[in-house]
Amino acid sequence: MTEATTGVSAFDRDTAISPRGEGVYDAHLSADWTIGHAVNGGYLLALLGRALGDALPHPDPFTITAHYLTASLPGPAAVRTCAVRTGRTLSTGTASLVQTGEDGREVERIRVLASYGDLAALPGDVRTSAEPPPIPPYERCLGARDGMDPAAIPPITHQVDLRLDPATVGWAVGAPSGRGEMRGWFGLADGRDHDPLSLLLAVDALPPTAFELGLSGWVPTVELTVHVRHRPAPGPVRVSITTRNLSGGFLEEDAEVWDSRDRLVAQSRQLARAALA
């Protein structure tokens, strides 16, 4: 098995994997994709997605579900993959990411189940009632670092080009809307165009909707499922995330990702834990 091909982007470099043996890869989790002490869940999903794309005969994630077991930390990691079934149009596999804990024992961080296919081979017929989110033009949206104390800016913010809809940033000035919505334009800071792997990052890269519900603090993901529908066209994507139900300290986040051709290119749902006052 050959090493997975990566590009020159920071995203490609930081999701790079090196085959160690049959279905096993070495990786290094970069501190550049952290929020607080933990590595971002979308970045981690993209890294595991790259490993599965190398291990399976089909190139693109169609559906991928991750359960986040423990917080991943910057540093060495290993990804173990297993092909469950290989078919003509879809192949299914599992992957898990492990790190060495402080006591020297192996700790599993994430476990993934995914089905892969070839997005380029899909028919072009689209029948949908979905519509792109009402996001103002890029130049009228707010940069994620605007008005923030430089010392408080999470490292991941420097890796992405995120412009938030002003209607969803009331939390930043102490006036959350209470609507549980977050919208914005999303790209990579170095200008790399999107592909199916970066869409796995996009669904989990905006601030939590919990902020607009008046909550603060870390909102760790418990489970995240992503459906990739198309290869995105060049340019930034628009991401819309909504939460309708916060109950018992858990909330759901439903995300849609639209490309520059107004196509719905990815959808996701995640269950996350919210810090209640």
Order of alpha helices (4+ residues) and beta strands (2+ residues): alpha-beta-beta-beta-beta-alpha-beta-beta-beta-beta-beta-beta-beta-alpha-beta-beta-beta-beta-beta
